[in-house]
Amino acid sequence: MTTPVNVTVTGAAGQIGYALLFRIASGQLLGADTPVKLRLLEIPQGVKAAEGTAMELEDCAFPLLAGIDIFDDPKAGFEGANVALLVGARPRTKGMERGDLLEANGGIFGPQGEAINAGAADDIRVLVVGNPANTNALIAQQHAPDVPAERFTAMTRLDHNRALSQLAAKTGAAVSDIADLTIWGNHSATQYPDVFHATVAGKAATELVDQSWLESDFIPTVAKRGAAIIEARGASSAASAANAAIDHVHDWVNGTADGSWTSAAIVSDGSYGVPEGLISSFPVRAKDGKWEIVQGLEVNDFSRAKIDASVAELVEERDAVKGLGLI
Ligand code: NAI
């Protein structure tokens, strides 16, 4: 048997954790030939529930699951990690200001970044799911100076998948007929789902949908889908978020399908006017275990304004965490 890959999942006892761990253990994250060792990281109050989930994982008798360990200490939890899914975060509670939210999460993602820096494997790949995901990823990355910056990413794949599904429904196409759609910017209500390069069964999407649908239906529906799920389900997206995390890491490790691209929040190299160092969503392809930003796309005035607005929010969040001394 090949050496198992160590996968650390934080927030393992939460609802996304519950939807995610079984899929990782069944081989959907890394492929059917790759055994995994799960390292579940929780806060002390979450350990008992994580133990319950671990019992269920054992009861699945997954052939690829080579072991499960549970931790409440980040240093131990990230020791030897090859893949880290940072799901646990401090949610915004009633009356909480944005500064308080950023500060509370800085207290989580700073120490986790340090622990990754100290003990993770050389090939560590980090996906931050916990919100505010882009800025949490930036905080962790800034606390891990010895890890290449591009190993820290944040999740906009759920937004990407939501956009694919909305466009497919509108055009009567199959999701698999759609290519080259992009989520730009922050994983927040300012995100910009861009169909101007997308094709539907080889045809330009812009020939099939009009600007008014884009502006008054598609963009707000994708951006506010999380709130609509909470309204309908009485709880936030969990299975679809777990699914997107699987898609993100699977593509990162195994490569995106030839020719097509997807969306991920990765460290900006200055492409498309996004300030270098911000963790912002781009059109990306994965090859040889690395994300690459799709270059050379024409950005029209409408898209430019939308991208700039979302990136401005990321700059504000970065400046706020800097001001709080979190990075
Ligand atoms: P949840 O509240 O069900 O679970 C969170 C878990 O994280 C809890 O078990 C908690 O004990 C744990 N936790 C908190 N602080 C921790 C720490 N310092 N270390 C380890 N574990 C810790 O939340 P849920 O629904 O699983 O969501 C998790 C996060 O994912 C939230 O921040 C949510 O906003 C975010 N999210 C992000 C999405 C995206 O597209 N990027 C989509 C959906 C959710």
Residues whose N, C-alpha, C, O or C-beta is under 5 A from the ligand:
A	BS01	NAI	T10 G11 A13 G14 Q15 I16 G17 L41 E42 I43 G46 V87 G88 A89 I108 V129 G130 N131 A133 M155 L158 H187 S237 A241
